[in-house]
């Protein structure tokens, strides 16, 4: 049962940021993971818990060496939400004000009551005044569980990135998307190309000069499965792993800067697709180019996405438990030529059966005590027009199989124009 435990106004946190076209920035990565655990004094007195809490309360140091021309900053987290209901998930820099870690969007009740994993796209602003050139100290903390409590408030940071944004006077690389052209159309497997150049040397500032181009990373804004885990389906789609881009369009390291986008399972788009390139110099300054708007126009096939509804809070199973959610399909799956199930899990390899309408699609997906995003092919004939039931079952006595927000989705391919 869904419960609004606190007014949502109390949870309205700074909007998820991330770079946008025109931004100039530099990134600093902290790549050691950490468990963050609530310490209530009397809570969980066993020696291992005490040791974990001691480790989680350590200060984490990150060197930042370029704040010249800086105008704002943010921190981006690769983040497992931990035990449902864990409150006061906060961080601070250099002993400054505690900053709330943003939560997922679109949940019918308190977002902290749902399983969630956000691989690099949960982002909170940091006051630029709280940072300094040199060593910066970051701290994280957790509070008690406010729902579904097992008396164990805990979450995990796999890594974090501090991103410094600069004003227009900052020397930077430059470039633009040259193919496809604005207003044009793309089909499946399009080649995206950019022009990219470095910047001339700045006297006396060799270490901060952008210099030659190191890499060009192509990204797109479009509607898709929510690979970011934040509940937003139309956005600049990518994940990060130890601060490095994953699940983006592609990366080019040498001129001509181009990448082939494997968009065969990106659903048909009602709106335009926006394309941009993140051009990074050898000294780490990145410039995100103006966006180019194009249409996705397939000639002989169509891909539709269908998203789950009625997602349970604590969508997890173990020791003989089975849970379901609904997945409505407005079209006729019997004429689909191929089907894919897409979902995000944590400890998903502890499952024993995952499927639809009491028919198993796969025994298990994912990894042991880690998050995973999986796309699994299955027979579309097990689906029906109307309401379908997704289910997950596990008999494990190990860690719960967690289905992350926003739940599973189905992609169906139809041949011919629809």
N, C-alpha and C positions, 0 to 999 in steps of 0.2 A: 504494500500500500504506500502511495506517495504522500509525503507530509511536508508542508512548508514549515520548517522548524524555526526559521527566523525570517523576517521581512527581507525580500530580495534586495531592497535598498541598501541593506547592511553589507551585501556581497557585491555591490556594483563597483568593480575595480577598474583601474585604468585600462583603456581599450588595448587589445593586443596590437602591437605596433608592427615591427619588422620593417626592413627597408622598402622604400617606394621609389618609383621613377624620379630621377633628379637628385637623389640623395648621394652624399659623399661621406664615407665612413671608414673606420678601421676597427677590426675585431681582435679581441684578446681572449684566448681560450684557457679555461681550467678543465683539465681532462681526467681528474681523479674522482671516482664516485664517492658518495657519502650517504649513509643512512642518517636521517634526522628523526629523533625520537623524543617524545614528551617525557619530561621529568617532573613527577608530582611528589617527589620525596618518598612516599610510602609505596608508590606504584612499582610493581614488578621488581622485587628486591633480589632476585637470583643474580649470581655473580656475572653471568653472561649479559644480562640486561643492563646491569650497572656499567659494565665495560663498554657496551654499545653506546649508551648515553654519553659516557665520557668522550668517546671518539666523535660522536655526532656534534658535541658542543665545541669542538676544536675550531680555531680560527683558520680560515682558508686564505692564503696569500696569493695575489695576482699582481704581476708587474705591469704597469701602464706607463708608457714612455712618451706619449705625444698627446698633449691637451691643447696645443697651440691652435687657435682658430676653432676650438670646440664650442658647440652651442647647446648640445643636449647629449644624453646618454641613456642606455637601457641595458637590462640584463635579460638574456634569453636562456631558458633552462631546458635541458633534456630531463624529463621529470616523470616519475611513477607516483601517482597520487596516493599510494599506500593504502592503509586500512581505511575503509569507508568511514566518513565522519570526522577524520582527523582535522582539527580546527587550528587556527592561528598559524597557518603555514606562511612564514614570513622570513624576510632577509633584511640585512642592512650592511652598509659599507662604512668602514672606518668609524664604528661606534655611533653612526648617525641615526636618523629616524628609521624605525622598523617599517618595512614596505610589504604589503600584502601580496602574496603570489596569486595572480589571476586564476580564476576557475573556468571550467568549461561553460559553454553556452547551450541554450535550448532545452535544458532539463525541466520537467514539469514541477520539480520540487528542488530543495537545496542541492546544488551540484556536488557538494562534498559527499553526498550519500551514494554516489555512483562510482563504479570503477572507471579509472581514466589514466591514460598514458599519453603524454604530450612530448613527442620527440623533437624538441628544439624550437617550438613555436609558441610556447607560453612565455610572454615577454612583459616585463614591468619597467617603467621609467625609473631612473636613478637621478637624483639632483646632481647636476654637474659640479655643484659646489662641494659635494661630499667626496669627490674623487681628487686624487693628487698624482703628480708625476712621480714614479717610483713605486714602491711596494704599497698595495692596498689590501686591507683586511676585510674579508666578507664572512658574515656569520648567518646561520640559518637556525630557525627554531620551529617547534611544533607544539600544539596544544592538545587537550583531551579530545576524545571522540564525542561528537554531539549527536550521532545517530549510529545504530547498529553496533553498539559498543561491545568490545571484548576487553576493555580496559587496556588498550594498547594503541595510543596515538603514534603513528609512524608514517614516514614517506621516504622517498629516495631521490636524490639528484645524481644523475649519471655523469653530467658535466654541465658547465655553464659558460656562456660567452658574454663578455661585456663589450658593447658596441658603442663607439664614440662617433657622433655625427658632427661634421664640420660645416662652417659657413662657406659662402661662394668664393672667398678669397683663397681657399686651400688649394695648393697645387695638386692636380689629380690627372689620372688618365682620361681619355675621351673616346667617344665612339657612338655608334648607332646601329640599329637593325637595318640591314639593307635588303634582306629577303626573308620572308615574303614582304611585299609592299603593303602599306596601309590601305585598307579598303578591299584588299584582295581576298582570295579564298584558299584554304588548304584542305587536303584530303588526308588519307592515312599515310603515316611515315613521311611527313614533310621534312625538308632540310631547312634549318634556320641558320642564317648567316649574319654576321656582324662585322663592321669595320671597327678597329680598335687601335689606338695609338697611346704611347706614353706621354710624359710631359718633359719639357726642357729642365735642365738643372737649375736649382735655386742657390745662388751664392751663399755659402756659410751654413747651408741646411742640407748637406748631402744625405745625412741619415734619414731625413724626413721627405726627401724628394720622391715623388711617385716613380720615376724612372720607367724602364721598358715594361711592356705588358707581360704578366706572368700567366694569367689564365682568363678565360671568358666563360662564365656560367650562364646558361640560358634558362629563364624561368617563364612560367605562364600563369595568367589569371583566368580561371575558367571554373565551370561546375564539374565536380567529380566526387567520388567517394572521399570522405573526410580523412585523408591520410595523416593529417596533423592531430587528430583526436580532440580538437577543441570545439566541435559542434558546428563548424562553419563549412559549408560545402562549396561555396564560390569564393575563392581567394587565390593568392599567389601560392601555388601548390609546391611544396617540397618538405622534406624532413632534414634534420641534421644528425650526424653521428660523430661525436667528439668535436663538434663545431663545424664539420665539413658537410657540404650539401649532398643530399641523397634524394632520390625520387623526384628530381627536377628534370627539365627537358634534356639537358646534357652539358658537357664541358668540353671546351677546346683549349689546347695548350699552345698551339702554333697557328700562325696565319697560313692559309685563309681560315678565319675563325668561324667554324660551322659545326653543327651537330644535327643528327637525324633523330627526330622525336618519334619514339614508339608510342603513338597515341591511339593504337588500334582498339583499346578498351576504354578510352575516354568517351563518356556518353555524348550523344548528340547535344548540341548547344542551342538554346533559344537566344542567348545573348552572344555578343562578340567574344572572341578569345583575344586576350591582351598578351603581347610578347615583349620581353625586355631582356637585356643582357647586363650581367654584373661583371664589369671589367676591373680586374685587380692588377696592380703594379707589382713589381718584384719587391717593393718595400711595404706592401700590405695595404695601400690606400685603394679603396674600391669605389667605383662610380656606377650607379644604376642608370642605364640609358632611358630616354623617353620611350614610352610604350607605343607599340604598333598594334592597331586593332584589325583583326581579320575574322573571317567567317569560317567555321568548320562545315565543309560541304562534301559529304561522301556521295559517291555516284551509285554504288551497287550494294550497299549494306547500311544498316542502321543499328546503333547500339543504344539501348535504353537502360536506365538505372531505376531500381525500386528499393526504397529504404524502409527499414524496420520502424515500427511504432509500438507503443505500450512497452517500452523497455523497462524491465524491473530495476528497482534499486538493488544494489549488491547482486548483480547478474553473475553469480558464481556458484559452482557445484563441486561437491566431493562426497564420498562415502554414500553412494547410491542415490544421490539427488539428481533431479531432472528439472530444468527450467525452460520456459518458452517465451517467445514474443511474437507479435504479428508482423507479417510482411505482405501488404496488399499489392496486387498486380492488376493493373487495369487492362492489359493486353492479353492475348491468347498465347500462353507459353508453348502450346502444342505445335505452333508453326515456327518457333524459334529454332535456329540452326545450331546454336551453342549457348551455354550458360556458364557463368562464373559466380561463385560465392566469394564475397570479400568481407573480411572481418579483422578486427584488432583484438588480440588476446594478451594476457599475461599468465605464464605457466600453462599455456594452451596444450602442451604435450602431455598433460595429465588427464586429458579427456579420454573417454571410451567410445563416444558416438556423438557426431554433430551432423545435423541434417534438417530436412523439411518434411512436414506432413507424415511423420513417423517413418520416413525412409532415410537411412543413413547415407550421407554424402561422403564422409571421411571419418576415420577413427579419431584422429587428433591432428592438430596443427601447432605451429609455434615452437617454443623453446622451454627449457626448464628454468623456472624462476627468472624469467626475462620476458620482455615484451616482443611481440611479433605482429607483422601485418602480412596476411596471406590471401592469395587469390587461388581458388580451387575450382577446377573444371568439373562439371557434373551434368547429368542428363536432364535437360529442361522438362522432360515429360513427367517428372515427379511433382512439378508445380501445376497450379491451376489458376484460371482467371478468378480474381476475387481475393479472399483472405487466405493466406498461407501461414503455417505455423513453423517458425524456426525453433529447433530444440538443441540443447546441449546436455549430455549426461556424463557423469564420472563416478567411478567406484573407488577412486584413489583415496588412500589415507594420508597422502602427502598434501602439498599445497593446493588450495582451491584453484580450479580453472576459472579465470576471470575473463568475462566478455566486456571489453571496454566500450564506453560511450563513443559514438552514437549507435552502437549495435551493428548487426550485420547488414549487408546490402546484397542485392542480386543484380548482375548485369546480363542482359539478354541480347544476342545478336539475331537480327532478322535480315534475310537477304532481299534485295530489291529496294526500291525507294518507298518510304512510308511517310 
